[in-house]
Structures are given as C-alpha cells and as structure tokens.
Amino acid sequence: MFASIRATQRNRLTNSLFTSTFAVCFILVGANSLVPCPIDSVHGNDSVIDERLKRHQKEADKQ
C-alpha cells in the first residue's frame, strides 16, 4: 500500500491519521460531557430499586 508513495508523503499521511484520531477522541469526550445520556437515570439508581423491593415486600407481607 505504501510502496508507491514517497517518505515525506507517508510521513504526512501518518501524521494526519494520528492527528485526526486525536481530534476525534477529544470531540467524542467533549460531546459526552455536553449531550446528556439518553438512558433514564432511574435505571442506574440503586436506591429506587431498593425502594421498589421494600414496597413489594410490604405488599407481600400484608397479604
């Protein structure tokens, strides 16, 4: 693949590849900070699940 290009062109191509990869990484991390996660925050909250379990156990104890 790189046999037909000169060393300076190969160097420029490699630098462009690393630079663009580095830039994409920063953009993705920045976008993750700016755009909220689409998953509901309740799913990651263990206290809500604990409250549901306690409520379910209370209902089961009443019956």
BATIFI-477073 format. One line per field, with one value per residue (C-alpha): residue number from 1; residue in three letters; x, y, z. Coordinates in Angstrom, 1 decimal. Each point is the difference from the previous one (the first is absolute). Example, Ala and Ser with C-alpha at 12.3 -4.5 7.8 and 13.67 -1.06 7.14 Angstrom:
% BATIFI-477073
k c(1, 2)
r c(ala, ser)
xx c(12.3, 1.4)
yy c(-4.5, 3.4)
zz c(7.8, -0.7)
***
This chain:
% BATIFI-477073
k c(1, 2, 3, 4, 5, 6, 7, 8, 9, 10, 11, 12, 13, 14, 15, 16, 17, 18, 19, 20, 21, 22, 23, 24, 25, 26, 27, 28, 29, 30, 31, 32, 33, 34, 35, 36, 37, 38, 39, 40, 41, 42, 43, 44, 45, 46, 47, 48, 49, 50, 51, 52, 53, 54, 55, 56, 57, 58, 59, 60, 61, 62, 63)
r c(met, phe, ala, ser, ile, arg, ala, thr, gln, arg, asn, arg, leu, thr, asn, ser, leu, phe, thr, ser, thr, phe, ala, val, cys, phe, ile, leu, val, gly, ala, asn, ser, leu, val, pro, cys, pro, ile, asp, ser, val, his, gly, asn, asp, ser, val, ile, asp, glu, arg, leu, lys, arg, his, gln, lys, glu, ala, asp, lys, gln)
xx c(0.0, 2.8, 2.5, -0.9, 0.0, 3.1, 1.2, -1.2, -3.5, 0.0, 1.1, -2.7, -2.7, 1.1, -0.1, -3.4, -1.3, 1.2, -1.1, -3.5, -0.3, 1.1, -2.5, -2.9, 0.8, -0.2, -3.3, -1.6, 1.0, -1.2, -3.3, -0.5, 0.4, -2.4, -2.7, -1.9, -0.2, -3.3, -0.5, -2.3, 2.0, -2.4, 1.5, 3.4, -1.4, 0.1, -1.9, -3.1, 0.2, 0.4, -3.1, -1.9, 1.1, -0.9, -3.4, -0.5, 1.0, -2.4, -2.8, 0.9, 0.1, -3.5, -1.5)
yy c(0.0, 2.4, -1.2, 2.6, 3.1, 2.0, 0.1, 3.6, -0.9, -3.0, 2.1, 2.6, -2.7, -1.6, 3.4, 0.8, -3.4, 0.5, 3.6, -0.8, -2.9, 2.2, 2.7, -2.5, -1.3, 3.5, 0.7, -3.2, 0.7, 3.5, -1.0, -2.5, 2.8, 2.4, -2.4, -1.9, -3.7, -1.2, -2.7, 0.9, 0.7, -2.1, -3.2, 0.7, 1.1, -3.0, 1.9, 0.1, -3.8, -0.5, 2.1, -2.1, -3.2, 1.2, 1.1, -3.4, -1.8, 2.1, -0.8, -3.7, 0.1, 1.6, -2.8)
zz c(0.0, 0.9, -2.6, -2.6, 2.1, 1.2, 3.5, 0.5, -1.2, 2.2, 3.0, -0.8, -0.3, 3.3, 1.8, -1.5, 1.2, 3.5, 0.2, -1.3, 2.5, 2.8, -1.0, -0.3, 3.5, 1.5, -1.9, 1.2, 3.7, -0.3, -1.6, 2.8, 2.5, -1.8, -1.2, 2.7, -0.1, -1.5, 2.5, 3.0, 3.1, 2.0, -1.4, 1.5, 3.4, 2.4, 2.7, -2.2, -0.5, 3.7, 0.7, -2.5, 1.6, 3.4, -1.2, -1.7, 3.2, 2.1, -2.4, 0.2, 3.8, 0.1, -2.0)
***
